[in-house]
Amino acid sequence: MADKKFTEQEKNKILEELDEERLLLQRQKELKKKRIDNKKIYKIGSKKCYKFLEMGREYYLNIEDCKKISGKAILITLYYKTFDEVKSKKYLIKTQVYSDKFFISDDPVRVYFKTYSLEDDK
């Protein structure tokens, strides 16, 4: 086997690409952490939930469902309280690599995503 010799320019290009990948992964981890760390936890029945802000009504996301949410949109059940009971509704939810917010669409047929964040723990 012959050892391949890289020019200084090729070495620098490879190092730049590796550094870009590392920075992208680091940024994604930071956004994911910012998205769900230090958020106020609510107890809805037997579930531990986070509350979304500015959604028209108080919607709650099960903490276990946070692990399922990624860049690919999936149907997730959100919970809301009425006067005497807790009801649920399915929403299409995803995240983006460039944002610390959740992208939520209430209509899985006519998809229109709006951004929402979770309530911070004070």
Secondary structure, DSSP 8 states (H G I E B T S, - for coil): -------HHHHHHHHHHHHHHHHHHHHHHHHHHHHHTTB-EEEETTEEEEEBSSSSS-EEEEHHHHTT--SS-EEEEEEEE-SS-EEEEEEEEEE-TT-SSEEEES-SSS---EEE-B-B--
